[in-house]
Structure formats: structure tokens, C-alpha cells
Amino acid sequence: MAAIAILEKIKTAIVDPVITFLFALALVYFLYGVFELIRNADSEEARKTGQQHIIWGVIGMFIMISFYGIMHVICNTIPGAGC
């Protein structure tokens, strides 16, 4: 029982804020790519850079959502965890 309480505290105090921060960071990176794409619509090189930022931002957000989902499945699989 004590191990489950420790895991729950670690998840609440460390994992959840880190996931939220990284998701926000990926969202900002994505929005920066959109801004860069719109601002430099006349330059092929700048549009390509903006598209890369958008792609990597989406990949980052997908990874954070997937990690959160995996953590949710793990917490619901362990009996009595109640994460």
C-alpha cells in the first residue's frame, strides 16, 4: 500500500506538471511555426522551416497525449492505485 501511495504522489507532484509543461512547450512551438509560415508566405525556405516547426509541434503534442494516456492505463490497471 505504501508503494502505491508513493507512486501516486510522484505522479501528482512530478509527472503531471512535467507533461503539462512539455505539452504547453510543444503547443507554443506549433503556434510559432504557424506564425512563421504565415509571416514568411513569400519565401520558400522560410515556409519550409515553418512547416517543420508545425510538424515537430504536432509530434510533440502527440507524444505528450500518448504518455498521459499510457500513465492513465497503468494507473487504472494497478488495483487500488486510484491515480
TIVEXMAR-99386 format. One record per residue: residue in one letter; x, y, z of N, C-alpha, C, O, CB in turn. Coordinates in pm, whole numbers, plus 50000, padded with zeros to 5 digits. Glycine has a CB too. Layout:
! TIVEXMAR-99386
<atom residuo="a" n_xx="X" n_yy="Y" n_zz="Z" ca_xx="X" ca_yy="Y" ca_zz="Z" c_xx="X" c_yy="Y" c_zz="Z" o_xx="X" o_yy="Y" o_zz="Z" cb_xx="X" cb_yy="Y" cb_zz="Z"/>
...
//
This chain:
! TIVEXMAR-99386
<atom residuo="m" n_xx="50081" n_yy="49880" n_zz="50000" ca_xx="50000" ca_yy="50000" ca_zz="50000" c_xx="50085" c_yy="50126" c_zz="50000" o_xx="50049" o_yy="50224" o_zz="49935" cb_xx="49908" cb_yy="50000" cb_zz="50119"/>
<atom residuo="a" n_xx="50197" n_yy="50125" n_zz="50072" ca_xx="50283" ca_yy="50243" ca_zz="50079" c_xx="50345" c_yy="50273" c_zz="49943" o_xx="50364" o_yy="50389" o_zz="49907" cb_xx="50392" cb_yy="50224" cb_zz="50184"/>
<atom residuo="a" n_xx="50378" n_yy="50167" n_zz="49868" ca_xx="50438" ca_yy="50188" ca_zz="49736" c_xx="50339" c_yy="50255" c_zz="49642" o_xx="50378" o_yy="50340" o_zz="49561" cb_xx="50485" cb_yy="50054" cb_zz="49676"/>
<atom residuo="i" n_xx="50214" n_yy="50219" n_zz="49652" ca_xx="50112" ca_yy="50279" ca_zz="49567" c_xx="50095" c_yy="50426" c_zz="49602" o_xx="50080" o_yy="50509" o_zz="49513" cb_xx="49977" cb_yy="50204" cb_zz="49581"/>
<atom residuo="a" n_xx="50098" n_yy="50459" n_zz="49730" ca_xx="50086" ca_yy="50598" ca_zz="49773" c_xx="50204" c_yy="50680" c_zz="49723" o_xx="50187" o_yy="50795" o_zz="49683" cb_xx="50075" cb_yy="50607" cb_zz="49925"/>
<atom residuo="i" n_xx="50323" n_yy="50622" n_zz="49726" ca_xx="50442" ca_yy="50691" ca_zz="49678" c_xx="50432" c_yy="50715" c_zz="49527" o_xx="50463" o_yy="50823" o_zz="49478" cb_xx="50570" cb_yy="50610" cb_zz="49711"/>
<atom residuo="l" n_xx="50387" n_yy="50613" n_zz="49453" ca_xx="50372" ca_yy="50628" ca_zz="49308" c_xx="50267" c_yy="50735" c_zz="49275" o_xx="50285" o_yy="50812" o_zz="49181" cb_xx="50332" cb_yy="50495" cb_zz="49245"/>
<atom residuo="e" n_xx="50161" n_yy="50738" n_zz="49352" ca_xx="50057" ca_yy="50839" ca_zz="49329" c_xx="50110" c_yy="50979" c_zz="49355" o_xx="50080" o_yy="51071" o_zz="49280" cb_xx="49936" cb_yy="50812" cb_zz="49417"/>
<atom residuo="k" n_xx="50190" n_yy="50996" n_zz="49463" ca_xx="50248" ca_yy="51127" ca_zz="49492" c_xx="50348" c_yy="51168" c_zz="49385" o_xx="50353" o_yy="51285" o_zz="49348" cb_xx="50316" cb_yy="51125" cb_zz="49629"/>
<atom residuo="i" n_xx="50428" n_yy="51074" n_zz="49336" ca_xx="50523" ca_yy="51104" ca_zz="49229" c_xx="50448" c_yy="51147" c_zz="49103" o_xx="50486" o_yy="51244" o_zz="49037" cb_xx="50612" cb_yy="50981" cb_zz="49199"/>
<atom residuo="k" n_xx="50343" n_yy="51075" n_zz="49071" ca_xx="50264" ca_yy="51110" ca_zz="48952" c_xx="50203" c_yy="51248" c_zz="48967" o_xx="50207" o_yy="51328" o_zz="48874" cb_xx="50153" cb_yy="51005" cb_zz="48928"/>
<atom residuo="t" n_xx="50147" n_yy="51277" n_zz="49083" ca_xx="50080" ca_yy="51404" ca_zz="49105" c_xx="50178" c_yy="51520" c_zz="49113" o_xx="50153" o_yy="51627" o_zz="49058" cb_xx="49998" cb_yy="51397" cb_zz="49232"/>
<atom residuo="a" n_xx="50290" n_yy="51500" n_zz="49181" ca_xx="50383" ca_yy="51610" ca_zz="49205" c_xx="50486" c_yy="51630" c_zz="49094" o_xx="50534" o_yy="51741" o_zz="49074" cb_xx="50455" cb_yy="51587" cb_zz="49334"/>
<atom residuo="i" n_xx="50519" n_yy="51524" n_zz="49021" ca_xx="50627" ca_yy="51536" ca_zz="48923" c_xx="50578" c_yy="51512" c_zz="48780" o_xx="50595" o_yy="51598" o_zz="48694" cb_xx="50739" cb_yy="51438" cb_zz="48955"/>
<atom residuo="v" n_xx="50517" n_yy="51397" n_zz="48756" ca_xx="50486" ca_yy="51356" ca_zz="48619" c_xx="50379" c_yy="51447" c_zz="48556" o_xx="50398" o_yy="51494" o_zz="48444" cb_xx="50438" cb_yy="51211" cb_zz="48617"/>
<atom residuo="d" n_xx="50270" n_yy="51473" n_zz="48625" ca_xx="50163" ca_yy="51555" ca_zz="48568" c_xx="50210" c_yy="51697" c_zz="48534" o_xx="50181" o_yy="51745" o_zz="48424" cb_xx="50047" cb_yy="51562" cb_zz="48665"/>
<atom residuo="p" n_xx="50282" n_yy="51768" n_zz="48623" ca_xx="50330" ca_yy="51902" ca_zz="48584" c_xx="50431" c_yy="51899" c_zz="48470" o_xx="50430" o_yy="51989" o_zz="48386" cb_xx="50393" cb_yy="51970" cb_zz="48704"/>
<atom residuo="v" n_xx="50516" n_yy="51799" n_zz="48465" ca_xx="50613" ca_yy="51790" ca_zz="48356" c_xx="50543" c_yy="51768" c_zz="48223" o_xx="50577" o_yy="51830" o_zz="48123" cb_xx="50715" cb_yy="51677" cb_zz="48383"/>
<atom residuo="i" n_xx="50444" n_yy="51678" n_zz="48221" ca_xx="50369" ca_yy="51653" ca_zz="48099" c_xx="50296" c_yy="51780" c_zz="48055" o_xx="50296" o_yy="51813" o_zz="47936" cb_xx="50268" cb_yy="51537" cb_zz="48120"/>
<atom residuo="t" n_xx="50235" n_yy="51850" n_zz="48149" ca_xx="50164" ca_yy="51974" ca_zz="48116" c_xx="50259" c_yy="52078" c_zz="48060" o_xx="50227" o_yy="52145" o_zz="47961" cb_xx="50093" cb_yy="52029" cb_zz="48239"/>
<atom residuo="f" n_xx="50376" n_yy="52092" n_zz="48122" ca_xx="50475" ca_yy="52190" ca_zz="48075" c_xx="50523" c_yy="52155" c_zz="47934" o_xx="50531" o_yy="52242" o_zz="47847" cb_xx="50593" cb_yy="52196" cb_zz="48171"/>
<atom residuo="l" n_xx="50556" n_yy="52029" n_zz="47911" ca_xx="50605" ca_yy="51988" ca_zz="47780" c_xx="50498" c_yy="52000" c_zz="47673" o_xx="50528" o_yy="52035" o_zz="47559" cb_xx="50656" cb_yy="51844" cb_zz="47786"/>
<atom residuo="f" n_xx="50373" n_yy="51972" n_zz="47709" ca_xx="50264" ca_yy="51992" ca_zz="47615" c_xx="50251" c_yy="52139" c_zz="47579" o_xx="50235" o_yy="52173" o_zz="47461" cb_xx="50132" cb_yy="51939" cb_zz="47672"/>
<atom residuo="a" n_xx="50258" n_yy="52226" n_zz="47678" ca_xx="50250" ca_yy="52370" ca_zz="47652" c_xx="50366" c_yy="52416" c_zz="47564" o_xx="50349" o_yy="52500" o_zz="47476" cb_xx="50248" cb_yy="52449" cb_zz="47784"/>
<atom residuo="l" n_xx="50484" n_yy="52362" n_zz="47590" ca_xx="50601" ca_yy="52395" ca_zz="47509" c_xx="50582" c_yy="52351" c_zz="47364" o_xx="50615" o_yy="52426" o_zz="47272" cb_xx="50725" cb_yy="52331" cb_zz="47569"/>
<atom residuo="a" n_xx="50530" n_yy="52232" n_zz="47343" ca_xx="50503" ca_yy="52183" ca_zz="47207" c_xx="50396" c_yy="52268" c_zz="47139" o_xx="50405" o_yy="52294" o_zz="47019" cb_xx="50460" cb_yy="52036" cb_zz="47210"/>
<atom residuo="l" n_xx="50297" n_yy="52311" n_zz="47213" ca_xx="50192" ca_yy="52396" ca_zz="47157" c_xx="50249" c_yy="52532" c_zz="47114" o_xx="50216" o_yy="52582" o_zz="47007" cb_xx="50078" cb_yy="52417" cb_zz="47260"/>
<atom residuo="v" n_xx="50333" n_yy="52589" n_zz="47197" ca_xx="50397" ca_yy="52716" ca_zz="47162" c_xx="50484" c_yy="52700" c_zz="47037" o_xx="50484" o_yy="52786" o_zz="46949" cb_xx="50482" cb_yy="52769" cb_zz="47280"/>
<atom residuo="y" n_xx="50559" n_yy="52590" n_zz="47029" ca_xx="50642" ca_yy="52562" ca_zz="46913" c_xx="50557" c_yy="52548" c_zz="46787" o_xx="50593" o_yy="52598" o_zz="46681" cb_xx="50725" cb_yy="52434" cb_zz="46936"/>
<atom residuo="f" n_xx="50443" n_yy="52480" n_zz="46799" ca_xx="50349" ca_yy="52465" ca_zz="46688" c_xx="50297" c_yy="52601" c_zz="46644" o_xx="50297" o_yy="52632" o_zz="46525" cb_xx="50232" cb_yy="52373" cb_zz="46728"/>
<atom residuo="l" n_xx="50252" n_yy="52682" n_zz="46739" ca_xx="50198" ca_yy="52814" ca_zz="46706" c_xx="50305" c_yy="52905" c_zz="46647" o_xx="50276" o_yy="52986" o_zz="46559" cb_xx="50138" cb_yy="52879" cb_zz="46831"/>
<atom residuo="y" n_xx="50429" n_yy="52892" n_zz="46694" ca_xx="50539" ca_yy="52967" ca_zz="46635" c_xx="50558" c_yy="52926" c_zz="46489" o_xx="50583" o_yy="53012" o_zz="46404" cb_xx="50670" cb_yy="52945" cb_zz="46715"/>
<atom residuo="g" n_xx="50547" n_yy="52799" n_zz="46459" ca_xx="50558" ca_yy="52751" ca_zz="46322" c_xx="50447" c_yy="52807" c_zz="46234" o_xx="50472" o_yy="52845" o_zz="46120" cb_xx="50554" cb_yy="52601" cb_zz="46318"/>
<atom residuo="v" n_xx="50325" n_yy="52812" n_zz="46287" ca_xx="50213" ca_yy="52869" ca_zz="46212" c_xx="50238" c_yy="53017" c_zz="46185" o_xx="50218" o_yy="53064" o_zz="46073" cb_xx="50079" cb_yy="52850" cb_zz="46290"/>
<atom residuo="f" n_xx="50283" n_yy="53089" n_zz="46287" ca_xx="50313" ca_yy="53231" ca_zz="46271" c_xx="50424" c_yy="53251" c_zz="46168" o_xx="50415" o_yy="53340" o_zz="46083" cb_xx="50354" cb_yy="53293" cb_zz="46406"/>
<atom residuo="e" n_xx="50527" n_yy="53170" n_zz="46176" ca_xx="50638" ca_yy="53180" ca_zz="46083" c_xx="50593" c_yy="53148" c_zz="45940" o_xx="50637" o_yy="53214" o_zz="45845" cb_xx="50752" cb_yy="53086" cb_zz="46125"/>
<atom residuo="l" n_xx="50508" n_yy="53050" n_zz="45925" ca_xx="50457" ca_yy="53013" ca_zz="45793" c_xx="50375" c_yy="53126" c_zz="45732" o_xx="50389" o_yy="53156" o_zz="45613" cb_xx="50371" cb_yy="52886" cb_zz="45803"/>
<atom residuo="i" n_xx="50290" n_yy="53189" n_zz="45812" ca_xx="50205" ca_yy="53298" ca_zz="45762" c_xx="50288" c_yy="53423" c_zz="45735" o_xx="50269" o_yy="53490" o_zz="45634" cb_xx="50092" cb_yy="53329" cb_zz="45863"/>
<atom residuo="r" n_xx="50379" n_yy="53455" n_zz="45825" ca_xx="50459" ca_yy="53577" ca_zz="45813" c_xx="50550" c_yy="53573" c_zz="45691" o_xx="50570" o_yy="53675" o_zz="45625" cb_xx="50542" cb_yy="53598" cb_zz="45939"/>
<atom residuo="n" n_xx="50606" n_yy="53457" n_zz="45661" ca_xx="50700" ca_yy="53444" ca_zz="45550" c_xx="50640" c_yy="53365" c_zz="45434" o_xx="50703" o_yy="53274" o_zz="45381" cb_xx="50829" cb_yy="53376" cb_zz="45598"/>
<atom residuo="a" n_xx="50519" n_yy="53400" n_zz="45397" ca_xx="50450" ca_yy="53326" ca_zz="45291" c_xx="50518" c_yy="53340" c_zz="45155" o_xx="50498" o_yy="53255" o_zz="45068" cb_xx="50306" cb_yy="53374" cb_zz="45280"/>
<atom residuo="d" n_xx="50597" n_yy="53444" n_zz="45137" ca_xx="50661" ca_yy="53465" ca_zz="45008" c_xx="50794" c_yy="53393" c_zz="44992" o_xx="50845" o_yy="53382" o_zz="44881" cb_xx="50680" cb_yy="53611" cb_zz="44985"/>
<atom residuo="s" n_xx="50852" n_yy="53345" n_zz="45099" ca_xx="50983" ca_yy="53279" ca_zz="45094" c_xx="50966" c_yy="53126" c_zz="45109" o_xx="50913" o_yy="53078" o_zz="45209" cb_xx="51076" cb_yy="53335" cb_zz="45205"/>
<atom residuo="e" n_xx="51013" n_yy="53054" n_zz="45010" ca_xx="51002" ca_yy="52907" ca_zz="45012" c_xx="51080" c_yy="52847" c_zz="45128" o_xx="51032" o_yy="52755" o_zz="45195" cb_xx="51053" cb_yy="52849" cb_zz="44880"/>
<atom residuo="e" n_xx="51200" n_yy="52898" n_zz="45152" ca_xx="51286" ca_yy="52845" ca_zz="45261" c_xx="51220" c_yy="52868" c_zz="45397" o_xx="51218" o_yy="52777" o_zz="45481" cb_xx="51426" cb_yy="52913" cb_zz="45258"/>
<atom residuo="a" n_xx="51166" n_yy="52986" n_zz="45420" ca_xx="51101" ca_yy="53018" ca_zz="45548" c_xx="50973" c_yy="52937" c_zz="45567" o_xx="50941" o_yy="52895" o_zz="45678" cb_xx="51071" cb_yy="53168" cb_zz="45558"/>
<atom residuo="r" n_xx="50899" n_yy="52916" n_zz="45458" ca_xx="50778" ca_yy="52833" ca_zz="45468" c_xx="50814" c_yy="52690" c_zz="45505" o_xx="50744" o_yy="52627" o_zz="45585" cb_xx="50699" cb_yy="52834" cb_zz="45336"/>
<atom residuo="k" n_xx="50921" n_yy="52640" n_zz="45448" ca_xx="50965" ca_yy="52504" ca_zz="45480" c_xx="51004" c_yy="52493" c_zz="45628" o_xx="50973" o_yy="52394" o_zz="45693" cb_xx="51083" cb_yy="52463" cb_zz="45390"/>
<atom residuo="t" n_xx="51072" n_yy="52595" n_zz="45679" ca_xx="51108" ca_yy="52597" ca_zz="45821" c_xx="50984" c_yy="52603" c_zz="45909" o_xx="50975" o_yy="52533" o_zz="46010" cb_xx="51201" cb_yy="52717" cb_zz="45851"/>
<atom residuo="g" n_xx="50887" n_yy="52686" n_zz="45871" ca_xx="50761" ca_yy="52695" ca_zz="45946" c_xx="50687" c_yy="52562" c_zz="45945" o_xx="50631" o_yy="52522" o_zz="46047" cb_xx="50672" cb_yy="52805" cb_zz="45888"/>
<atom residuo="q" n_xx="50686" n_yy="52495" n_zz="45830" ca_xx="50620" ca_yy="52365" ca_zz="45822" c_xx="50689" c_yy="52262" c_zz="45911" o_xx="50622" o_yy="52180" o_zz="45973" cb_xx="50618" cb_yy="52315" cb_zz="45677"/>
<atom residuo="q" n_xx="50821" n_yy="52266" n_zz="45918" ca_xx="50894" ca_yy="52175" ca_zz="46006" c_xx="50860" c_yy="52201" c_zz="46153" o_xx="50844" o_yy="52107" o_zz="46231" cb_xx="51045" cb_yy="52189" cb_zz="45984"/>
<atom residuo="h" n_xx="50847" n_yy="52328" n_zz="46190" ca_xx="50809" ca_yy="52361" ca_zz="46328" c_xx="50669" c_yy="52310" c_zz="46359" o_xx="50643" o_yy="52258" o_zz="46468" cb_xx="50815" cb_yy="52513" cb_zz="46351"/>
<atom residuo="i" n_xx="50579" n_yy="52324" n_zz="46263" ca_xx="50443" ca_yy="52275" ca_zz="46281" c_xx="50442" c_yy="52124" c_zz="46299" o_xx="50377" o_yy="52072" o_zz="46389" cb_xx="50354" cb_yy="52315" cb_zz="46162"/>
<atom residuo="i" n_xx="50515" n_yy="52054" n_zz="46214" ca_xx="50520" ca_yy="51907" ca_zz="46222" c_xx="50577" c_yy="51862" c_zz="46355" o_xx="50520" o_yy="51774" o_zz="46420" cb_xx="50604" cb_yy="51850" cb_zz="46106"/>
<atom residuo="w" n_xx="50689" n_yy="51921" n_zz="46397" ca_xx="50750" ca_yy="51879" ca_zz="46523" c_xx="50664" c_yy="51918" c_zz="46643" o_xx="50664" o_yy="51847" o_zz="46744" cb_xx="50889" cb_yy="51940" cb_zz="46537"/>
<atom residuo="g" n_xx="50592" n_yy="52029" n_zz="46634" ca_xx="50500" ca_yy="52066" ca_zz="46741" c_xx="50387" c_yy="51966" c_zz="46755" o_xx="50350" o_yy="51928" o_zz="46866" cb_xx="50443" cb_yy="52203" cb_zz="46717"/>
<atom residuo="v" n_xx="50333" n_yy="51921" n_zz="46642" ca_xx="50225" ca_yy="51821" ca_zz="46644" c_xx="50279" c_yy="51689" c_zz="46698" o_xx="50212" o_yy="51622" o_zz="46777" cb_xx="50165" cb_yy="51802" cb_zz="46503"/>
<atom residuo="i" n_xx="50398" n_yy="51650" n_zz="46655" ca_xx="50458" ca_yy="51526" ca_zz="46706" c_xx="50478" c_yy="51535" c_zz="46857" o_xx="50449" o_yy="51439" o_zz="46929" cb_xx="50593" cb_yy="51498" cb_zz="46636"/>
<atom residuo="g" n_xx="50528" n_yy="51648" n_zz="46905" ca_xx="50548" ca_yy="51666" ca_zz="47049" c_xx="50418" c_yy="51657" c_zz="47127" o_xx="50413" o_yy="51593" o_zz="47232" cb_xx="50614" cb_yy="51798" cb_zz="47075"/>
<atom residuo="m" n_xx="50313" n_yy="51722" n_zz="47076" ca_xx="50184" ca_yy="51715" ca_zz="47145" c_xx="50128" c_yy="51573" c_zz="47143" o_xx="50070" o_yy="51528" o_zz="47241" cb_xx="50084" cb_yy="51811" cb_zz="47080"/>
<atom residuo="f" n_xx="50147" n_yy="51502" n_zz="47031" ca_xx="50102" ca_yy="51364" ca_zz="47023" c_xx="50174" c_yy="51276" c_zz="47126" o_xx="50112" o_yy="51192" o_zz="47191" cb_xx="50124" cb_yy="51309" cb_zz="46881"/>
<atom residuo="i" n_xx="50304" n_yy="51297" n_zz="47141" ca_xx="50381" ca_yy="51219" ca_zz="47238" c_xx="50333" c_yy="51246" c_zz="47379" o_xx="50319" o_yy="51153" o_zz="47458" cb_xx="50531" cb_yy="51250" cb_zz="47226"/>
<atom residuo="m" n_xx="50307" n_yy="51372" n_zz="47413" ca_xx="50261" ca_yy="51406" ca_zz="47548" c_xx="50123" c_yy="51347" c_zz="47575" o_xx="50098" o_yy="51295" o_zz="47684" cb_xx="50258" cb_yy="51558" cb_zz="47567"/>
<atom residuo="i" n_xx="50033" n_yy="51354" n_zz="47478" ca_xx="49900" ca_yy="51297" ca_zz="47496" c_xx="49909" c_yy="51145" c_zz="47510" o_xx="49840" o_yy="51084" o_zz="47592" cb_xx="49807" cb_yy="51334" cb_zz="47378"/>
<atom residuo="s" n_xx="49996" n_yy="51084" n_zz="47429" ca_xx="50015" ca_yy="50938" ca_zz="47438" c_xx="50072" c_yy="50898" c_zz="47573" o_xx="50027" o_yy="50799" o_zz="47632" cb_xx="50107" cb_yy="50889" cb_zz="47325"/>
<atom residuo="f" n_xx="50169" n_yy="50972" n_zz="47622" ca_xx="50229" ca_yy="50941" ca_zz="47752" c_xx="50126" c_yy="50954" c_zz="47862" o_xx="50119" o_yy="50870" o_zz="47952" cb_xx="50349" cb_yy="51033" cb_zz="47779"/>
<atom residuo="y" n_xx="50044" n_yy="51060" n_zz="47855" ca_xx="49939" ca_yy="51077" ca_zz="47956" c_xx="49840" c_yy="50961" c_zz="47950" o_xx="49797" o_yy="50912" o_zz="48054" cb_xx="49865" cb_yy="51210" cb_zz="47935"/>
<atom residuo="g" n_xx="49805" n_yy="50917" n_zz="47831" ca_xx="49714" ca_yy="50803" ca_zz="47816" c_xx="49773" c_yy="50674" c_zz="47870" o_xx="49704" o_yy="50596" o_zz="47935" cb_xx="49678" cb_yy="50785" cb_zz="47671"/>
<atom residuo="i" n_xx="49902" n_yy="50652" n_zz="47843" ca_xx="49970" ca_yy="50532" ca_zz="47895" c_xx="49973" c_yy="50535" c_zz="48047" o_xx="49949" o_yy="50433" o_zz="48111" cb_xx="50113" cb_yy="50521" cb_zz="47839"/>
<atom residuo="m" n_xx="50003" n_yy="50652" n_zz="48105" ca_xx="50003" ca_yy="50664" ca_zz="48251" c_xx="49863" c_yy="50637" c_zz="48307" o_xx="49850" o_yy="50575" o_zz="48412" cb_xx="50052" cb_yy="50803" cb_zz="48294"/>
<atom residuo="h" n_xx="49762" n_yy="50683" n_zz="48240" ca_xx="49625" ca_yy="50661" ca_zz="48284" c_xx="49591" c_yy="50512" c_zz="48281" o_xx="49528" o_yy="50461" o_zz="48373" cb_xx="49526" cb_yy="50739" cb_zz="48196"/>
<atom residuo="v" n_xx="49632" n_yy="50443" n_zz="48176" ca_xx="49607" ca_yy="50299" ca_zz="48165" c_xx="49681" c_yy="50224" c_zz="48276" o_xx="49626" o_yy="50133" o_zz="48338" cb_xx="49650" cb_yy="50246" cb_zz="48027"/>
<atom residuo="i" n_xx="49805" n_yy="50262" n_zz="48300" ca_xx="49884" ca_yy="50196" ca_zz="48407" c_xx="49819" c_yy="50218" c_zz="48542" o_xx="49807" o_yy="50124" o_zz="48621" cb_xx="50030" cb_yy="50249" cb_zz="48408"/>
<atom residuo="c" n_xx="49777" n_yy="50340" n_zz="48570" ca_xx="49714" ca_yy="50369" ca_zz="48699" c_xx="49582" c_yy="50296" c_zz="48716" o_xx="49548" o_yy="50257" o_zz="48828" cb_xx="49692" cb_yy="50518" cb_zz="48713"/>
<atom residuo="n" n_xx="49509" n_yy="50276" n_zz="48609" ca_xx="49383" ca_yy="50204" ca_zz="48619" c_xx="49403" c_yy="50053" c_zz="48620" o_xx="49313" o_yy="49980" o_zz="48660" cb_xx="49291" cb_yy="50243" cb_zz="48505"/>
<atom residuo="t" n_xx="49518" n_yy="50005" n_zz="48577" ca_xx="49547" ca_yy="49861" ca_zz="48575" c_xx="49590" c_yy="49812" c_zz="48713" o_xx="49556" o_yy="49701" o_zz="48752" cb_xx="49655" cb_yy="49830" cb_zz="48472"/>
<atom residuo="i" n_xx="49664" n_yy="49893" n_zz="48786" ca_xx="49710" ca_yy="49856" ca_zz="48919" c_xx="49593" c_yy="49866" c_zz="49015" o_xx="49538" o_yy="49974" o_zz="49034" cb_xx="49828" cb_yy="49946" cb_zz="48966"/>
<atom residuo="p" n_xx="49554" n_yy="49755" n_zz="49076" ca_xx="49439" ca_yy="49760" ca_zz="49167" c_xx="49470" c_yy="49845" c_zz="49290" o_xx="49574" o_yy="49830" o_zz="49354" cb_xx="49400" cb_yy="49618" cb_zz="49210"/>
<atom residuo="g" n_xx="49379" n_yy="49933" n_zz="49322" ca_xx="49393" ca_yy="50016" ca_zz="49440" c_xx="49481" c_yy="50138" c_zz="49422" o_xx="49503" o_yy="50212" o_zz="49517" cb_xx="49447" cb_yy="49936" cb_zz="49550"/>
<atom residuo="a" n_xx="49531" n_yy="50160" n_zz="49301" ca_xx="49621" ca_yy="50275" ca_zz="49280" c_xx="49542" c_yy="50404" c_zz="49286" o_xx="49582" o_yy="50498" o_zz="49355" cb_xx="49694" cb_yy="50263" cb_zz="49145"/>
<atom residuo="g" n_xx="49430" n_yy="50411" n_zz="49216" ca_xx="49346" ca_yy="50529" ca_zz="49220" c_xx="49413" c_yy="50655" c_zz="49171" o_xx="49380" o_yy="50764" o_zz="49218" cb_xx="49298" cb_yy="50551" cb_zz="49357"/>
<atom residuo="c" n_xx="49506" n_yy="50644" n_zz="49079" ca_xx="49574" ca_yy="50764" ca_zz="49027" c_xx="49472" c_yy="50849" c_zz="48959" o_xx="49505" o_yy="50955" o_zz="48907" cb_xx="49690" cb_yy="50729" cb_zz="48928"/>
//
